[in-house]
């Protein structure tokens, strides 16, 4: 009985901690080639922010000399690499989104 009470209290706490108004967010990570400077970074970030339901975009350099890393946080669970390429428009000729994968939902 004690375990059942603890389980019910845990479920009640979890239900009140996450209300229906809290949006679920998804984290995408990938690689983008062709970014050479802060202007390039800003251009790619601005394009990715045009994707549906994107909350934030972050591009960081790889410490080991690899391609820059792309992180997108969104409330949309269906963003694809192809969507990211389309968002770049004509700039897709300069920047190559090599990968973009959904890594977790929050």
Contact map, one row per residue, 1 for C-alpha under 8 A:
1111100000000000000000000000000000000000000000000000000000000000000000000000000000000000000000000000000000
1111110000000000000000000000000000000000000000000000000000000000000000000000000000000000000000000000000000
1111111000000000000000000000000000000000000000000000000000000000000000000000000000000000000000000000000000
1111111100000000000000000000000000000000000000000000000000000000000000000000000000000000000000000000000000
1111111110000000000000000000000000000000000000000000000000000000000000000000000000000000000000000000000000
0111111111000000000000000000000000000000000000000000000000000000000000000000000000000000000000000000000000
0011111111100000000000000000000000000000000000000000000000000000000000000000000000000000000000000000000000
0001111111110000000000000000000000000000000000000000000000000000000000000000000000000000000000000000000000
0000111111111000000000000000000000000000000000000000000000000000000000000000000000000000000000000000000000
0000011111111100000000000000000000000000000000000000000000000000000000000000000000000000000000000000000000
0000001111111110000000000000000000000000000000000000000000000000000000000000000000000000000000000000000000
0000000111111111000000000000000000000000000000000000000000000000000000000000000000000000000000000000000000
0000000011111111100000000000000000000000000000000000000000000000000000000000000000000000000000000000000000
0000000001111111110000000000000000000000000000000000000000000000000000000000000000000000000000000000000000
0000000000111111111000000000000000000000000000000000000000000000000000000000000000000000000000000000000000
0000000000011111111000000000000000000000000000000000000000000000000000000000000000000000000000000000000000
0000000000001111111000000000000000000000000000000000000000000000000000000000000000000000000000000000000000
0000000000000111111101000000000000000000000000000000000000000000000000000000000000000000000000000000000000
0000000000000011111111000000000000000000000000000000000000000000000000000000000000000000000000000000000000
0000000000000000011111100000000000000000000000000000000000000000000000000000000000000000000000000000000000
0000000000000000001111100000000000000000000000000000000000000000000000000000000000000000000000000000000000
0000000000000000011111110000000000000000000000000000000000000000000000000000000000000000000000000000000000
0000000000000000000111111000000000000000000000000000000000000000000000000010000000000000000000000000000000
0000000000000000000001111100000000000000000000000000000000000000000000000010000000000000000000000000000011
0000000000000000000000111110000000000000000000000000000000000000000000001111000000000000000000000000000011
0000000000000000000000011111000000000000000000000000000000000000000000001111100000000000000000000000011111
0000000000000000000000001111100000000000000000000000000000000000000000111100000000000000000000000000011111
0000000000000000000000000111110000000000000000000000000000000000000001111000000000000000000000000001111100
0000000000000000000000000011111000000000000000000000000000000000000011110000000000000000000000000011111000
0000000000000000000000000001111100000000000000000000000000000000000011100000000000000000000000001111100000
0000000000000000000000000000111110000000000000000000000000000000001111000000000000000000000000001111000000
0000000000000000000000000000011111100000000000000000000000000000001111000000000000000000000000111110000000
0000000000000000000000000000001111100000000000000000000000000000001100000000000000000000000000111100000000
0000000000000000000000000000000111110001000000000000000000000000000000000000000000000000000001110000000000
0000000000000000000000000000000111111001100000000000000000000000000100000000000000000000000000100000000000
0000000000000000000000000000000001111101100000000000000000000000000000000000000000000000000000000000000000
0000000000000000000000000000000000111111100000000000000000000000000000000000000000000000000000000000000000
0000000000000000000000000000000000011111110000000000000000000000000000000000000000000000000000000000000000
0000000000000000000000000000000000001111111000000000000000000000000000000000000000000000000000000000000000
0000000000000000000000000000000001111111111100000000000000000000000000000000000000000000000000000000000000
0000000000000000000000000000000000111111111110000000000000100000000000000000000000000000000000000000000000
0000000000000000000000000000000000000111111111000000000000000000000000000000000000000000000000000000000000
0000000000000000000000000000000000000011111111100000000000000000000000000000000000000000000000000000000000
0000000000000000000000000000000000000001111111110000000000000000000000000000000000000001000000000000000000
0000000000000000000000000000000000000000111111111000000011100000000000000000000000000000000000000000000000
0000000000000000000000000000000000000000011111111100000000000000000000000000000000000000000000000000000000
0000000000000000000000000000000000000000001111111110000000000000000000000000000000010011000000000000000000
0000000000000000000000000000000000000000000111111110010010000000000000010000000000010011000000000000000000
0000000000000000000000000000000000000000000011111111011110000000000000000000000000000000000000000000000000
0000000000000000000000000000000000000000000001111111010000000000000000000000000000000010000000000000000000
0000000000000000000000000000000000000000000000111111110000000000000000000000001000110010000000000000000000
0000000000000000000000000000000000000000000000001111110000000000000000000001000000000000000000000000000000
0000000000000000000000000000000000000000000000000011111000000000000000000111000000000000000000000000000000
0000000000000000000000000000000000000000000000011111111110000000000000011111000000000000000000000000000000
0000000000000000000000000000000000000000000000001000111110000000000000011110000000000000000000000000000000
0000000000000000000000000000000000000000000000001000011111000000000000011100000000000000000000000000000000
0000000000000000000000000000000000000000000010011000011111100000000001111000000000000000000000000000000000
0000000000000000000000000000000000000000000010000000000111110000000001110000000000000000000000000000000000
0000000000000000000000000000000000000000100010000000000011111000000111100000000000000000000000000000000000
0000000000000000000000000000000000000000000000000000000001111100000111000000000000000000000000000000000000
0000000000000000000000000000000000000000000000000000000000111110111110000000000000000000000000000000000000
0000000000000000000000000000000000000000000000000000000000011111111110000000000000000000000000000000000000
0000000000000000000000000000000000000000000000000000000000001111110000000000000000000000000000000000000000
0000000000000000000000000000000000000000000000000000000000000111110000000000000000000000000000000000000000
0000000000000000000000000000000000000000000000000000000000001111111000000000000000000000000000000000000000
0000000000000000000000000000000000000000000000000000000000001111111100000000000000000000000000000000000000
0000000000000000000000000000001110000000000000000000000000001100111110000000000000000000000000000000000000
0000000000000000000000000000001110100000000000000000000000111100011111000000000000000000000000000000000000
0000000000000000000000000000111100000000000000000000000000111100001111100000000000000000000000000000000000
0000000000000000000000000001111100000000000000000000000011110000000111110000000000000000000000000001000000
0000000000000000000000000011110000000000000000000000000011100000000011111000000000000000000000000000000000
0000000000000000000000000011100000000000000000010000011111000000000001111100000000000000000000000000000000
0000000000000000000000001111000000000000000000000000011110000000000000111110000000000000000000000000000000
0000000000000000000000001110000000000000000000000000111100000000000000011111100000000000000000000000000000
0000000000000000000000111100000000000000000000000000111000000000000000001111100000000000000000000000000000
0000000000000000000000001100000000000000000000000001110000000000000000000111111000000000000000000000000000
0000000000000000000000000100000000000000000000000000000000000000000000000111111000000000000000000000010000
0000000000000000000000000000000000000000000000000000000000000000000000000001111100000000000000000000000000
0000000000000000000000000000000000000000000000000010000000000000000000000001111110110000000000000000000000
0000000000000000000000000000000000000000000000000000000000000000000000000000011111110000000000000001100000
0000000000000000000000000000000000000000000000000000000000000000000000000000001111111000000000001111100000
0000000000000000000000000000000000000000000000000000000000000000000000000000000111111100000000000000000000
0000000000000000000000000000000000000000000000000010000000000000000000000000001111111110000000000000000000
0000000000000000000000000000000000000000000000110010000000000000000000000000001111111111000000001000000000
0000000000000000000000000000000000000000000000000000000000000000000000000000000011111111100100011000000000
0000000000000000000000000000000000000000000000000000000000000000000000000000000001111111100100000000000000
0000000000000000000000000000000000000000000000110110000000000000000000000000000000111111100000000000000000
0000000000000000000000000000000000000000000100110000000000000000000000000000000000011111111100000000000000
0000000000000000000000000000000000000000000000000000000000000000000000000000000000001111111100000000000000
0000000000000000000000000000000000000000000000000000000000000000000000000000000000000001111110000000000000
0000000000000000000000000000000000000000000000000000000000000000000000000000000000000001111111100000000000
0000000000000000000000000000000000000000000000000000000000000000000000000000000000001101111111110000000000
0000000000000000000000000000000000000000000000000000000000000000000000000000000000000000011111110000000000
0000000000000000000000000000000001000000000000000000000000000000000000000000000000000000001111110000000000
0000000000000000000000000000000111100000000000000000000000000000000000000000000000000000001111111000000000
0000000000000000000000000000000111000000000000000000000000000000000000000000000000001000000111111100000000
0000000000000000000000000000011110000000000000000000000000000000000000000000000010011000000000111111000000
0000000000000000000000000000011110000000000000000000000000000000000000000000000010000000000000011111000000
0000000000000000000000000000111100000000000000000000000000000000000000000000000010000000000000001111100000
0000000000000000000000000001111000000000000000000000000000000000000001000000000110000000000000001111110000
0000000000000000000000000001110000000000000000000000000000000000000000000000000110000000000000000011111000
0000000000000000000000000111100000000000000000000000000000000000000000000000100000000000000000000001111100
0000000000000000000000000111100000000000000000000000000000000000000000000000000000000000000000000000111110
0000000000000000000000000111000000000000000000000000000000000000000000000000000000000000000000000000011111
0000000000000000000000011110000000000000000000000000000000000000000000000000000000000000000000000000001111
0000000000000000000000011110000000000000000000000000000000000000000000000000000000000000000000000000000111
